[in-house]
């Protein structure tokens, strides 16, 4: 009883908390009101999509009905049509395969690179890098503008590059270090995909891989690699060196150390990175629009294509949106604990 | 061990394997980085170079094949000064005196900023970098002012900048506000954290359709409300600014969670003892925020804004589905502009728009990194 009695004046009791881990009444009401309103803002659109997926055309066209069983009779018509009678499962499987495969690949390749960049010192001769760029531009100009067959141009470039490595490149000492390589890798993320998508399209057309899962998987891996390197490098930099060092003294190779010691230590961070990259690939629209057609079509493209001449059919559309959100929420639920912790590490490192 | 193997003649296979292992071990760093470098070369650097070439060409279908003609900077000239200016920069009108006054104020700000940098000791590279940032800002300001007079319209460049600048600012403020509220000693913090995260997981195309559904004035859930208020016949999709606002609302609904979740982690991680000391001294909550919380979270805040800036420039899904870029081209973003040019077989123009977007977003993001992110990290 004594704990609850507060002898302070009313205004003070309303606005000032007694201890740091409690709240006074007025701010408490304000806080819960604002958070409650935002909860509604977040959940109402999702609720509306969910209810709409149980409606039929008439129930949508007649104006808004809000509560299933009370002001309209829910049916499974739209679900039936989308899952059983139209081609939804194909894109759905494509989306699952493409996003899982490319996320795991990006995670593997990106964390390997990030680990090496954190733990091993690199010195790449600036002259070699410049030579490489000049030769790359040379090859592209030769093939595109001067009609040189590409195997010839490639061979010539490789020979010239090896020659350069063994001659003048040795004389210059200016070198590119770990930070520069990291910065280069991360800065690739700034590039808008629309700039890269046309050449990638042409490349896959030449390789006869257009409209395949392989094209999407490899492109997504490339696009998301910078994020993986950016995030995981901080996780690796945060783990203590001694464990890895003692393993190396015992004769373990760098790869062994990476897979058996470093990776398990950063699993929270990896889980957070996995979730973020998975969400990005699962929802990616522009690249899929260019690179996939009938065979490898993914869900976002299918959803976008629902805009028929009669206008979007909301009940079908809602089913698609619901089945797209559901698996991500389930995975996020499983990884919830890790995500919070992983983000914290990443966030604190900045 | 190794010596005993070396003398035994029958284990030559063993020794080659061993020397291979040694080679792998010696070069393990390179082997670890190589796949990432190759993939980035194939999917970023190589396309980037090809795109330069495309942006300098005119593309024409000829028979079953196509033909690329080198046209120099024609595509860029057309977008900035020529027939496509209305699409990229907007339908510009000559400045009147209020616009000139606004521009004068802006120019003074820029000069003062450059002057202050010069006064604190400058490097050539630093000054050149600031000059680049300043000229981009001035160009954008001029274009924006030239769309203010009657009969002038914004192009895709300004629309994109509107989405990016206003969108990121609003999302940051909302995310920070929610994070500060959520970091208080309240019940159900976990529930709020999980719930607020959800919009991030919804596909942007889905978000766009969702908001089209919600904003439907005849059949949407708010139809009775808008009818009661007398807005029943009004359509947000026919007005430039209401359509842009709709796109911005969808984008904000989706991306506020990202700001919120990272800022919440930062706020929860601020030094506890300082907070307690501040309370003992009777500091107001605003003072506590200004002197303790903000300095503690500023580096993370700047980083998260940078990440959002980078991604925000790429916006296409929401305007594409929500409004199809309309009315007219009011909600068209640069990526959508480039996509539409591609669909009309104007590959050179498409690549040129993409490159201009790349310039604008790179300069903006690098400027933000140099002036803001570095500045917040100065105490670390």
Interface residues (C-beta under 8 A of the other chain):
Chain A: X20 X21 X22 X23 X27 X28 X31 X32 X34 X35 X38 X39 X41 X42 X43 X44 X45 X46 X48 X49 X52 X60 X61 X62 X63 X64 X66 X109 X110 X112 X113 X115 X116 X117 X120 X122 X136 X137 X140 X141 X144 X145 X181 X185 X188 X189 X190 X191 X192 X193 X194 X195 X196 X197 X198 X199 X200 X202 X203 X218 X219 X221 X222 X223 X225 X226 X229 X253 X254 X255 X258 X279 X282 X283 X285 X286 X299 X300 X303 X304 X306 X307 X312 X314 X317 X318 X320 X321 X324 X325 X328 X329 X332 X336 X340 X343 X344 X346 X347 X348 X350
Chain B: X21 X24 X25 X28 X29 X32 X33 X35 X36 X37 X39 X40 X42 X43 X44 X45 X46 X47 X48 X49 X50 X51 X53 X54 X68 X70 X177 X178 X181 X182 X184 X185 X186 X192 X193 X194 X195 X196 X197 X198 X199 X200 X201 X202 X203 X204 X205 X206 X209 X210 X211 X212 X213 X214 X218 X219 X220 X221 X222 X223 X224 X253 X257 X261 X262 X265 X266 X268 X269 X275 X276 X279 X299 X300 X302 X303 X304 X310 X313 X314 X316 X317 X320 X321 X334 X335 X338 X339 X342 X347 X350 X351 X353 X354 X355 X357 X358 X361 X362 X365 X377
